[in-house]
Amino acid sequence: MDWLSKYWWVIILIVLLGMFINVIKDLKRIDPKKYLDNKPDLPPHRDFNDKWDDEDDWPKKK
């Protein structure tokens, strides 16, 4: 266990290297062109002004 107290940073480097390799593998599987072709439409933006802005300042269309 003496080596563990001396070389604890090597274990952390091995874990970080493994995480880095897995991220690279996952990023290689992403196809941005396919995603952009099948991208879902976003709903219109809604803010929370409707809670306090009840009166309408615009003229009503007939």
CHARMM-style PDB file with segment names, atoms N, HN, CA, C and O in Angstrom:
ATOM      1  N   MET     1       0.805  -1.204   0.000  1.00  0.00      PROA
ATOM      2  CA  MET     1       0.000   0.000   0.000  1.00  0.00      PROA
ATOM      3  C   MET     1       0.848   1.268   0.000  1.00  0.00      PROA
ATOM      4  O   MET     1       0.330   2.373  -0.161  1.00  0.00      PROA
ATOM      5  N   ASP     2       2.127   1.103   0.178  1.00  0.00      PROA
ATOM      6  HN  ASP     2       2.549   0.205   0.309  1.00  0.00      PROA
ATOM      7  CA  ASP     2       3.010   2.260   0.146  1.00  0.00      PROA
ATOM      8  C   ASP     2       3.064   2.861  -1.255  1.00  0.00      PROA
ATOM      9  O   ASP     2       3.170   4.078  -1.412  1.00  0.00      PROA
ATOM     10  N   TRP     3       2.990   2.005  -2.270  1.00  0.00      PROA
ATOM     11  HN  TRP     3       2.904   1.017  -2.143  1.00  0.00      PROA
ATOM     12  CA  TRP     3       3.016   2.494  -3.647  1.00  0.00      PROA
ATOM     13  C   TRP     3       1.757   3.286  -3.964  1.00  0.00      PROA
ATOM     14  O   TRP     3       1.787   4.191  -4.798  1.00  0.00      PROA
ATOM     15  N   LEU     4       0.632   2.947  -3.295  1.00  0.00      PROA
ATOM     16  HN  LEU     4       0.608   2.212  -2.618  1.00  0.00      PROA
ATOM     17  CA  LEU     4      -0.616   3.673  -3.550  1.00  0.00      PROA
ATOM     18  C   LEU     4      -0.519   5.107  -3.042  1.00  0.00      PROA
ATOM     19  O   LEU     4      -1.023   6.031  -3.679  1.00  0.00      PROA
ATOM     20  N   SER     5       0.118   5.286  -1.915  1.00  0.00      PROA
ATOM     21  HN  SER     5       0.527   4.534  -1.398  1.00  0.00      PROA
ATOM     22  CA  SER     5       0.259   6.647  -1.396  1.00  0.00      PROA
ATOM     23  C   SER     5       1.260   7.461  -2.217  1.00  0.00      PROA
ATOM     24  O   SER     5       1.187   8.689  -2.239  1.00  0.00      PROA
ATOM     25  N   LYS     6       2.186   6.790  -2.886  1.00  0.00      PROA
ATOM     26  HN  LYS     6       2.245   5.792  -2.869  1.00  0.00      PROA
ATOM     27  CA  LYS     6       3.161   7.512  -3.702  1.00  0.00      PROA
ATOM     28  C   LYS     6       2.641   7.800  -5.107  1.00  0.00      PROA
ATOM     29  O   LYS     6       2.926   8.853  -5.678  1.00  0.00      PROA
ATOM     30  N   TYR     7       1.878   6.859  -5.658  1.00  0.00      PROA
ATOM     31  HN  TYR     7       1.646   6.005  -5.194  1.00  0.00      PROA
ATOM     32  CA  TYR     7       1.469   6.969  -7.056  1.00  0.00      PROA
ATOM     33  C   TYR     7      -0.041   7.073  -7.229  1.00  0.00      PROA
ATOM     34  O   TYR     7      -0.584   6.520  -8.185  1.00  0.00      PROA
ATOM     35  N   TRP     8      -0.732   7.768  -6.328  1.00  0.00      PROA
ATOM     36  HN  TRP     8      -0.290   8.217  -5.551  1.00  0.00      PROA
ATOM     37  CA  TRP     8      -2.177   7.935  -6.445  1.00  0.00      PROA
ATOM     38  C   TRP     8      -2.532   8.737  -7.686  1.00  0.00      PROA
ATOM     39  O   TRP     8      -3.610   8.550  -8.250  1.00  0.00      PROA
ATOM     40  N   TRP     9      -1.667   9.607  -8.112  1.00  0.00      PROA
ATOM     41  HN  TRP     9      -0.792   9.759  -7.654  1.00  0.00      PROA
ATOM     42  CA  TRP     9      -1.948  10.445  -9.265  1.00  0.00      PROA
ATOM     43  C   TRP     9      -1.941   9.638 -10.555  1.00  0.00      PROA
ATOM     44  O   TRP     9      -2.565  10.045 -11.534  1.00  0.00      PROA
ATOM     45  N   VAL    10      -1.243   8.493 -10.579  1.00  0.00      PROA
ATOM     46  HN  VAL    10      -0.735   8.162  -9.783  1.00  0.00      PROA
ATOM     47  CA  VAL    10      -1.238   7.650 -11.778  1.00  0.00      PROA
ATOM     48  C   VAL    10      -2.617   7.033 -11.981  1.00  0.00      PROA
ATOM     49  O   VAL    10      -3.094   6.922 -13.111  1.00  0.00      PROA
ATOM     50  N   ILE    11      -3.249   6.637 -10.895  1.00  0.00      PROA
ATOM     51  HN  ILE    11      -2.862   6.728  -9.977  1.00  0.00      PROA
ATOM     52  CA  ILE    11      -4.602   6.054 -10.982  1.00  0.00      PROA
ATOM     53  C   ILE    11      -5.584   7.090 -11.510  1.00  0.00      PROA
ATOM     54  O   ILE    11      -6.444   6.778 -12.334  1.00  0.00      PROA
ATOM     55  N   ILE    12      -5.455   8.320 -11.034  1.00  0.00      PROA
ATOM     56  HN  ILE    12      -4.757   8.574 -10.364  1.00  0.00      PROA
ATOM     57  CA  ILE    12      -6.344   9.387 -11.517  1.00  0.00      PROA
ATOM     58  C   ILE    12      -6.098   9.640 -13.002  1.00  0.00      PROA
ATOM     59  O   ILE    12      -7.051   9.854 -13.751  1.00  0.00      PROA
ATOM     60  N   LEU    13      -4.848   9.620 -13.440  1.00  0.00      PROA
ATOM     61  HN  LEU    13      -4.074   9.447 -12.831  1.00  0.00      PROA
ATOM     62  CA  LEU    13      -4.548   9.810 -14.865  1.00  0.00      PROA
ATOM     63  C   LEU    13      -5.125   8.689 -15.716  1.00  0.00      PROA
ATOM     64  O   LEU    13      -5.616   8.936 -16.817  1.00  0.00      PROA
ATOM     65  N   ILE    14      -5.069   7.454 -15.214  1.00  0.00      PROA
ATOM     66  HN  ILE    14      -4.670   7.253 -14.319  1.00  0.00      PROA
ATOM     67  CA  ILE    14      -5.619   6.325 -15.963  1.00  0.00      PROA
ATOM     68  C   ILE    14      -7.140   6.463 -16.099  1.00  0.00      PROA
ATOM     69  O   ILE    14      -7.695   6.198 -17.165  1.00  0.00      PROA
ATOM     70  N   VAL    15      -7.805   6.875 -15.028  1.00  0.00      PROA
ATOM     71  HN  VAL    15      -7.355   7.091 -14.162  1.00  0.00      PROA
ATOM     72  CA  VAL    15      -9.259   7.069 -15.082  1.00  0.00      PROA
ATOM     73  C   VAL    15      -9.611   8.190 -16.045  1.00  0.00      PROA
ATOM     74  O   VAL    15     -10.532   8.051 -16.849  1.00  0.00      PROA
ATOM     75  N   LEU    16      -8.888   9.298 -15.972  1.00  0.00      PROA
ATOM     76  HN  LEU    16      -8.140   9.411 -15.319  1.00  0.00      PROA
ATOM     77  CA  LEU    16      -9.170  10.410 -16.882  1.00  0.00      PROA
ATOM     78  C   LEU    16      -8.880  10.034 -18.335  1.00  0.00      PROA
ATOM     79  O   LEU    16      -9.607  10.451 -19.236  1.00  0.00      PROA
ATOM     80  N   LEU    17      -7.845   9.267 -18.565  1.00  0.00      PROA
ATOM     81  HN  LEU    17      -7.254   8.929 -17.832  1.00  0.00      PROA
ATOM     82  CA  LEU    17      -7.540   8.816 -19.919  1.00  0.00      PROA
ATOM     83  C   LEU    17      -8.654   7.914 -20.451  1.00  0.00      PROA
ATOM     84  O   LEU    17      -9.047   8.028 -21.612  1.00  0.00      PROA
ATOM     85  N   GLY    18      -9.159   7.022 -19.605  1.00  0.00      PROA
ATOM     86  HN  GLY    18      -8.840   6.930 -18.662  1.00  0.00      PROA
ATOM     87  CA  GLY    18     -10.274   6.166 -20.016  1.00  0.00      PROA
ATOM     88  C   GLY    18     -11.518   6.971 -20.339  1.00  0.00      PROA
ATOM     89  O   GLY    18     -12.214   6.679 -21.312  1.00  0.00      PROA
ATOM     90  N   MET    19     -11.805   7.988 -19.528  1.00  0.00      PROA
ATOM     91  HN  MET    19     -11.240   8.225 -18.738  1.00  0.00      PROA
ATOM     92  CA  MET    19     -12.959   8.842 -19.809  1.00  0.00      PROA
ATOM     93  C   MET    19     -12.762   9.600 -21.116  1.00  0.00      PROA
ATOM     94  O   MET    19     -13.702   9.742 -21.899  1.00  0.00      PROA
ATOM     95  N   PHE    20     -11.563  10.079 -21.355  1.00  0.00      PROA
ATOM     96  HN  PHE    20     -10.800   9.963 -20.719  1.00  0.00      PROA
ATOM     97  CA  PHE    20     -11.265  10.815 -22.577  1.00  0.00      PROA
ATOM     98  C   PHE    20     -11.422   9.927 -23.809  1.00  0.00      PROA
ATOM     99  O   PHE    20     -11.953  10.370 -24.827  1.00  0.00      PROA
ATOM    100  N   ILE    21     -10.972   8.696 -23.726  1.00  0.00      PROA
ATOM    101  HN  ILE    21     -10.541   8.335 -22.899  1.00  0.00      PROA
ATOM    102  CA  ILE    21     -11.099   7.760 -24.851  1.00  0.00      PROA
ATOM    103  C   ILE    21     -12.570   7.445 -25.120  1.00  0.00      PROA
ATOM    104  O   ILE    21     -12.980   7.372 -26.279  1.00  0.00      PROA
ATOM    105  N   ASN    22     -13.374   7.257 -24.060  1.00  0.00      PROA
ATOM    106  HN  ASN    22     -13.041   7.316 -23.119  1.00  0.00      PROA
ATOM    107  CA  ASN    22     -14.796   6.982 -24.249  1.00  0.00      PROA
ATOM    108  C   ASN    22     -15.524   8.172 -24.855  1.00  0.00      PROA
ATOM    109  O   ASN    22     -16.430   7.990 -25.668  1.00  0.00      PROA
ATOM    110  N   VAL    23     -15.147   9.376 -24.477  1.00  0.00      PROA
ATOM    111  HN  VAL    23     -14.411   9.524 -23.816  1.00  0.00      PROA
ATOM    112  CA  VAL    23     -15.773  10.563 -25.067  1.00  0.00      PROA
ATOM    113  C   VAL    23     -15.445  10.648 -26.547  1.00  0.00      PROA
ATOM    114  O   VAL    23     -16.320  10.963 -27.354  1.00  0.00      PROA
ATOM    115  N   ILE    24     -14.213  10.376 -26.916  1.00  0.00      PROA
ATOM    116  HN  ILE    24     -13.502  10.120 -26.260  1.00  0.00      PROA
ATOM    117  CA  ILE    24     -13.830  10.418 -28.333  1.00  0.00      PROA
ATOM    118  C   ILE    24     -14.601   9.364 -29.123  1.00  0.00      PROA
ATOM    119  O   ILE    24     -15.050   9.634 -30.237  1.00  0.00      PROA
ATOM    120  N   LYS    25     -14.759   8.172 -28.559  1.00  0.00      PROA
ATOM    121  HN  LYS    25     -14.395   7.954 -27.654  1.00  0.00      PROA
ATOM    122  CA  LYS    25     -15.524   7.124 -29.253  1.00  0.00      PROA
ATOM    123  C   LYS    25     -16.975   7.548 -29.460  1.00  0.00      PROA
ATOM    124  O   LYS    25     -17.540   7.351 -30.536  1.00  0.00      PROA
ATOM    125  N   ASP    26     -17.575   8.134 -28.416  1.00  0.00      PROA
ATOM    126  HN  ASP    26     -17.115   8.294 -27.543  1.00  0.00      PROA
ATOM    127  CA  ASP    26     -18.969   8.564 -28.538  1.00  0.00      PROA
ATOM    128  C   ASP    26     -19.121   9.707 -29.529  1.00  0.00      PROA
ATOM    129  O   ASP    26     -20.112   9.761 -30.257  1.00  0.00      PROA
ATOM    130  N   LEU    27     -18.164  10.615 -29.570  1.00  0.00      PROA
ATOM    131  HN  LEU    27     -17.359  10.571 -28.978  1.00  0.00      PROA
ATOM    132  CA  LEU    27     -18.261  11.730 -30.509  1.00  0.00      PROA
ATOM    133  C   LEU    27     -18.075  11.275 -31.948  1.00  0.00      PROA
ATOM    134  O   LEU    27     -18.609  11.899 -32.866  1.00  0.00      PROA
ATOM    135  N   LYS    28     -17.335  10.210 -32.157  1.00  0.00      PROA
ATOM    136  HN  LYS    28     -16.901   9.704 -31.412  1.00  0.00      PROA
ATOM    137  CA  LYS    28     -17.165   9.690 -33.517  1.00  0.00      PROA
ATOM    138  C   LYS    28     -18.463   9.084 -34.046  1.00  0.00      PROA
ATOM    139  O   LYS    28     -18.681   9.048 -35.257  1.00  0.00      PROA
ATOM    140  N   ARG    29     -19.321   8.609 -33.150  1.00  0.00      PROA
ATOM    141  HN  ARG    29     -19.143   8.638 -32.166  1.00  0.00      PROA
ATOM    142  CA  ARG    29     -20.566   7.984 -33.591  1.00  0.00      PROA
ATOM    143  C   ARG    29     -21.631   8.997 -33.984  1.00  0.00      PROA
ATOM    144  O   ARG    29     -22.622   8.633 -34.616  1.00  0.00      PROA
ATOM    145  N   ILE    30     -21.445  10.248 -33.625  1.00  0.00      PROA
ATOM    146  HN  ILE    30     -20.640  10.543 -33.111  1.00  0.00      PROA
ATOM    147  CA  ILE    30     -22.440  11.280 -33.934  1.00  0.00      PROA
ATOM    148  C   ILE    30     -22.284  11.696 -35.392  1.00  0.00      PROA
ATOM    149  O   ILE    30     -21.179  11.968 -35.861  1.00  0.00      PROA
ATOM    150  N   ASP    31     -23.412  11.741 -36.101  1.00  0.00      PROA
ATOM    151  HN  ASP    31     -24.310  11.520 -35.720  1.00  0.00      PROA
ATOM    152  CA  ASP    31     -23.424  12.193 -37.485  1.00  0.00      PROA
ATOM    153  C   ASP    31     -24.179  13.520 -37.532  1.00  0.00      PROA
ATOM    154  O   ASP    31     -25.410  13.518 -37.513  1.00  0.00      PROA
ATOM    155  N   PRO    32     -23.476  14.652 -37.593  1.00  0.00      PROA
ATOM    156  CA  PRO    32     -24.171  15.943 -37.530  1.00  0.00      PROA
ATOM    157  C   PRO    32     -25.084  16.188 -38.720  1.00  0.00      PROA
ATOM    158  O   PRO    32     -26.117  16.840 -38.571  1.00  0.00      PROA
ATOM    159  N   LYS    33     -24.732  15.684 -39.896  1.00  0.00      PROA
ATOM    160  HN  LYS    33     -23.893  15.154 -40.017  1.00  0.00      PROA
ATOM    161  CA  LYS    33     -25.601  15.892 -41.062  1.00  0.00      PROA
ATOM    162  C   LYS    33     -26.921  15.169 -40.896  1.00  0.00      PROA
ATOM    163  O   LYS    33     -27.969  15.710 -41.248  1.00  0.00      PROA
ATOM    164  N   LYS    34     -26.890  13.956 -40.367  1.00  0.00      PROA
ATOM    165  HN  LYS    34     -26.039  13.517 -40.081  1.00  0.00      PROA
ATOM    166  CA  LYS    34     -28.123  13.205 -40.142  1.00  0.00      PROA
ATOM    167  C   LYS    34     -28.978  13.891 -39.083  1.00  0.00      PROA
ATOM    168  O   LYS    34     -30.202  13.940 -39.205  1.00  0.00      PROA
ATOM    169  N   TYR    35     -28.333  14.423 -38.042  1.00  0.00      PROA
ATOM    170  HN  TYR    35     -27.339  14.384 -37.943  1.00  0.00      PROA
ATOM    171  CA  TYR    35     -29.087  15.120 -37.006  1.00  0.00      PROA
ATOM    172  C   TYR    35     -29.735  16.380 -37.559  1.00  0.00      PROA
ATOM    173  O   TYR    35     -30.896  16.667 -37.264  1.00  0.00      PROA
ATOM    174  N   LEU    36     -28.985  17.134 -38.362  1.00  0.00      PROA
ATOM    175  HN  LEU    36     -28.043  16.901 -38.601  1.00  0.00      PROA
ATOM    176  CA  LEU    36     -29.547  18.372 -38.897  1.00  0.00      PROA
ATOM    177  C   LEU    36     -30.679  18.094 -39.872  1.00  0.00      PROA
ATOM    178  O   LEU    36     -31.609  18.894 -39.982  1.00  0.00      PROA
ATOM    179  N   ASP    37     -30.614  16.977 -40.578  1.00  0.00      PROA
ATOM    180  HN  ASP    37     -29.859  16.328 -40.488  1.00  0.00      PROA
ATOM    181  CA  ASP    37     -31.705  16.625 -41.488  1.00  0.00      PROA
ATOM    182  C   ASP    37     -32.967  16.241 -40.725  1.00  0.00      PROA
ATOM    183  O   ASP    37     -34.074  16.532 -41.179  1.00  0.00      PROA
ATOM    184  N   ASN    38     -32.820  15.595 -39.577  1.00  0.00      PROA
ATOM    185  HN  ASN    38     -31.921  15.359 -39.208  1.00  0.00      PROA
ATOM    186  CA  ASN    38     -33.968  15.115 -38.807  1.00  0.00      PROA
ATOM    187  C   ASN    38     -34.205  15.930 -37.542  1.00  0.00      PROA
ATOM    188  O   ASN    38     -34.846  15.449 -36.607  1.00  0.00      PROA
ATOM    189  N   LYS    39     -33.701  17.140 -37.502  1.00  0.00      PROA
ATOM    190  HN  LYS    39     -33.180  17.531 -38.261  1.00  0.00      PROA
ATOM    191  CA  LYS    39     -33.814  17.964 -36.304  1.00  0.00      PROA
ATOM    192  C   LYS    39     -35.270  18.309 -36.036  1.00  0.00      PROA
ATOM    193  O   LYS    39     -35.970  18.751 -36.948  1.00  0.00      PROA
ATOM    194  N   PRO    40     -35.745  18.119 -34.808  1.00  0.00      PROA
ATOM    195  CA  PRO    40     -37.137  18.471 -34.513  1.00  0.00      PROA
ATOM    196  C   PRO    40     -37.310  19.986 -34.468  1.00  0.00      PROA
ATOM    197  O   PRO    40     -36.391  20.720 -34.106  1.00  0.00      PROA
ATOM    198  N   ASP    41     -38.496  20.435 -34.839  1.00  0.00      PROA
ATOM    199  HN  ASP    41     -39.243  19.839 -35.133  1.00  0.00      PROA
ATOM    200  CA  ASP    41     -38.786  21.865 -34.782  1.00  0.00      PROA
ATOM    201  C   ASP    41     -38.953  22.287 -33.330  1.00  0.00      PROA
ATOM    202  O   ASP    41     -39.581  21.592 -32.531  1.00  0.00      PROA
ATOM    203  N   LEU    42     -38.384  23.428 -33.010  1.00  0.00      PROA
ATOM    204  HN  LEU    42     -37.873  23.992 -33.659  1.00  0.00      PROA
ATOM    205  CA  LEU    42     -38.533  23.954 -31.666  1.00  0.00      PROA
ATOM    206  C   LEU    42     -39.879  24.661 -31.539  1.00  0.00      PROA
ATOM    207  O   LEU    42     -40.335  25.304 -32.485  1.00  0.00      PROA
ATOM    208  N   PRO    43     -40.509  24.546 -30.389  1.00  0.00      PROA
ATOM    209  CA  PRO    43     -41.747  25.295 -30.203  1.00  0.00      PROA
ATOM    210  C   PRO    43     -41.429  26.791 -30.128  1.00  0.00      PROA
ATOM    211  O   PRO    43     -40.295  27.169 -29.834  1.00  0.00      PROA
ATOM    212  N   PRO    44     -42.420  27.637 -30.391  1.00  0.00      PROA
ATOM    213  CA  PRO    44     -42.141  29.074 -30.316  1.00  0.00      PROA
ATOM    214  C   PRO    44     -41.737  29.472 -28.897  1.00  0.00      PROA
ATOM    215  O   PRO    44     -42.186  28.892 -27.909  1.00  0.00      PROA
ATOM    216  N   HSD    45     -40.888  30.466 -28.838  1.00  0.00      PROA
ATOM    217  HN  HSD    45     -40.523  30.937 -29.641  1.00  0.00      PROA
ATOM    218  CA  HSD    45     -40.393  30.929 -27.541  1.00  0.00      PROA
ATOM    219  C   HSD    45     -41.527  31.556 -26.750  1.00  0.00      PROA
ATOM    220  O   HSD    45     -42.311  32.343 -27.279  1.00  0.00      PROA
ATOM    221  N   ARG    46     -41.601  31.202 -25.498  1.00  0.00      PROA
ATOM    222  HN  ARG    46     -40.964  30.562 -25.068  1.00  0.00      PROA
ATOM    223  CA  ARG    46     -42.616  31.790 -24.637  1.00  0.00      PROA
ATOM    224  C   ARG    46     -41.930  32.321 -23.391  1.00  0.00      PROA
ATOM    225  O   ARG    46     -41.244  31.591 -22.676  1.00  0.00      PROA
ATOM    226  N   ASP    47     -42.127  33.589 -23.153  1.00  0.00      PROA
ATOM    227  HN  ASP    47     -42.684  34.182 -23.734  1.00  0.00      PROA
ATOM    228  CA  ASP    47     -41.575  34.147 -21.931  1.00  0.00      PROA
ATOM    229  C   ASP    47     -42.689  34.265 -20.897  1.00  0.00      PROA
ATOM    230  O   ASP    47     -43.837  33.919 -21.174  1.00  0.00      PROA
ATOM    231  N   PHE    48     -42.360  34.735 -19.748  1.00  0.00      PROA
ATOM    232  HN  PHE    48     -41.427  35.015 -19.523  1.00  0.00      PROA
ATOM    233  CA  PHE    48     -43.339  34.796 -18.673  1.00  0.00      PROA
ATOM    234  C   PHE    48     -43.944  36.187 -18.525  1.00  0.00      PROA
ATOM    235  O   PHE    48     -44.438  36.544 -17.456  1.00  0.00      PROA
ATOM    236  N   ASN    49     -43.904  36.964 -19.594  1.00  0.00      PROA
ATOM    237  HN  ASN    49     -43.503  36.674 -20.463  1.00  0.00      PROA
ATOM    238  CA  ASN    49     -44.521  38.285 -19.556  1.00  0.00      PROA
ATOM    239  C   ASN    49     -46.036  38.203 -19.570  1.00  0.00      PROA
ATOM    240  O   ASN    49     -46.714  39.153 -19.180  1.00  0.00      PROA
ATOM    241  N   ASP    50     -46.570  37.079 -20.016  1.00  0.00      PROA
ATOM    242  HN  ASP    50     -46.019  36.307 -20.333  1.00  0.00      PROA
ATOM    243  CA  ASP    50     -48.023  36.978 -20.111  1.00  0.00      PROA
ATOM    244  C   ASP    50     -48.686  36.969 -18.737  1.00  0.00      PROA
ATOM    245  O   ASP    50     -49.897  37.174 -18.644  1.00  0.00      PROA
ATOM    246  N   LYS    51     -47.937  36.742 -17.687  1.00  0.00      PROA
ATOM    247  HN  LYS    51     -46.954  36.576 -17.763  1.00  0.00      PROA
ATOM    248  CA  LYS    51     -48.537  36.708 -16.353  1.00  0.00      PROA
ATOM    249  C   LYS    51     -48.852  38.112 -15.838  1.00  0.00      PROA
ATOM    250  O   LYS    51     -49.812  38.299 -15.090  1.00  0.00      PROA
ATOM    251  N   TRP    52     -48.064  39.076 -16.228  1.00  0.00      PROA
ATOM    252  HN  TRP    52     -47.285  38.924 -16.835  1.00  0.00      PROA
ATOM    253  CA  TRP    52     -48.304  40.424 -15.729  1.00  0.00      PROA
ATOM    254  C   TRP    52     -48.793  41.363 -16.818  1.00  0.00      PROA
ATOM    255  O   TRP    52     -49.265  42.456 -16.507  1.00  0.00      PROA
ATOM    256  N   ASP    53     -48.698  40.979 -18.069  1.00  0.00      PROA
ATOM    257  HN  ASP    53     -48.314  40.090 -18.321  1.00  0.00      PROA
ATOM    258  CA  ASP    53     -49.102  41.846 -19.171  1.00  0.00      PROA
ATOM    259  C   ASP    53     -50.445  41.373 -19.714  1.00  0.00      PROA
ATOM    260  O   ASP    53     -50.522  40.798 -20.799  1.00  0.00      PROA
ATOM    261  N   ASP    54     -51.495  41.624 -18.948  1.00  0.00      PROA
ATOM    262  HN  ASP    54     -51.432  42.091 -18.066  1.00  0.00      PROA
ATOM    263  CA  ASP    54     -52.824  41.190 -19.377  1.00  0.00      PROA
ATOM    264  C   ASP    54     -53.459  42.169 -20.357  1.00  0.00      PROA
ATOM    265  O   ASP    54     -54.170  41.762 -21.276  1.00  0.00      PROA
ATOM    266  N   GLU    55     -53.204  43.438 -20.163  1.00  0.00      PROA
ATOM    267  HN  GLU    55     -52.626  43.768 -19.417  1.00  0.00      PROA
ATOM    268  CA  GLU    55     -53.809  44.404 -21.066  1.00  0.00      PROA
ATOM    269  C   GLU    55     -53.032  44.427 -22.375  1.00  0.00      PROA
ATOM    270  O   GLU    55     -51.803  44.365 -22.398  1.00  0.00      PROA
ATOM    271  N   ASP    56     -53.770  44.516 -23.434  1.00  0.00      PROA
ATOM    272  HN  ASP    56     -54.769  44.567 -23.416  1.00  0.00      PROA
ATOM    273  CA  ASP    56     -53.156  44.474 -24.747  1.00  0.00      PROA
ATOM    274  C   ASP    56     -53.011  45.897 -25.267  1.00  0.00      PROA
ATOM    275  O   ASP    56     -53.998  46.627 -25.362  1.00  0.00      PROA
ATOM    276  N   ASP    57     -51.789  46.296 -25.602  1.00  0.00      PROA
ATOM    277  HN  ASP    57     -50.988  45.704 -25.524  1.00  0.00      PROA
ATOM    278  CA  ASP    57     -51.541  47.652 -26.074  1.00  0.00      PROA
ATOM    279  C   ASP    57     -51.719  47.794 -27.582  1.00  0.00      PROA
ATOM    280  O   ASP    57     -51.820  48.907 -28.097  1.00  0.00      PROA
ATOM    281  N   TRP    58     -51.758  46.682 -28.276  1.00  0.00      PROA
ATOM    282  HN  TRP    58     -51.677  45.777 -27.857  1.00  0.00      PROA
ATOM    283  CA  TRP    58     -51.889  46.727 -29.722  1.00  0.00      PROA
ATOM    284  C   TRP    58     -53.364  46.847 -30.120  1.00  0.00      PROA
ATOM    285  O   TRP    58     -54.245  46.326 -29.436  1.00  0.00      PROA
ATOM    286  N   PRO    59     -53.611  47.522 -31.205  1.00  0.00      PROA
ATOM    287  CA  PRO    59     -55.015  47.596 -31.650  1.00  0.00      PROA
ATOM    288  C   PRO    59     -55.466  46.210 -32.129  1.00  0.00      PROA
ATOM    289  O   PRO    59     -54.682  45.440 -32.684  1.00  0.00      PROA
ATOM    290  N   LYS    60     -56.705  45.927 -31.907  1.00  0.00      PROA
ATOM    291  HN  LYS    60     -57.342  46.552 -31.457  1.00  0.00      PROA
ATOM    292  CA  LYS    60     -57.255  44.621 -32.288  1.00  0.00      PROA
ATOM    293  C   LYS    60     -57.559  44.588 -33.783  1.00  0.00      PROA
ATOM    294  O   LYS    60     -58.061  45.555 -34.358  1.00  0.00      PROA
ATOM    295  N   LYS    61     -57.245  43.462 -34.388  1.00  0.00      PROA
ATOM    296  HN  LYS    61     -56.837  42.677 -33.921  1.00  0.00      PROA
ATOM    297  CA  LYS    61     -57.536  43.301 -35.812  1.00  0.00      PROA
ATOM    298  C   LYS    61     -58.981  42.876 -35.970  1.00  0.00      PROA
ATOM    299  O   LYS    61     -59.509  42.100 -35.174  1.00  0.00      PROA
ATOM    300  N   LYS    62     -59.608  43.393 -37.005  1.00  0.00      PROA
ATOM    301  HN  LYS    62     -59.179  44.024 -37.652  1.00  0.00      PROA
ATOM    302  CA  LYS    62     -61.016  43.050 -37.256  1.00  0.00      PROA
ATOM    303  C   LYS    62     -61.160  42.189 -38.458  1.00  0.00      PROA
ATOM    304  OT1 LYS    62     -62.275  41.807 -38.814  1.00  0.00      PROA
TER     305      LYS     62
END
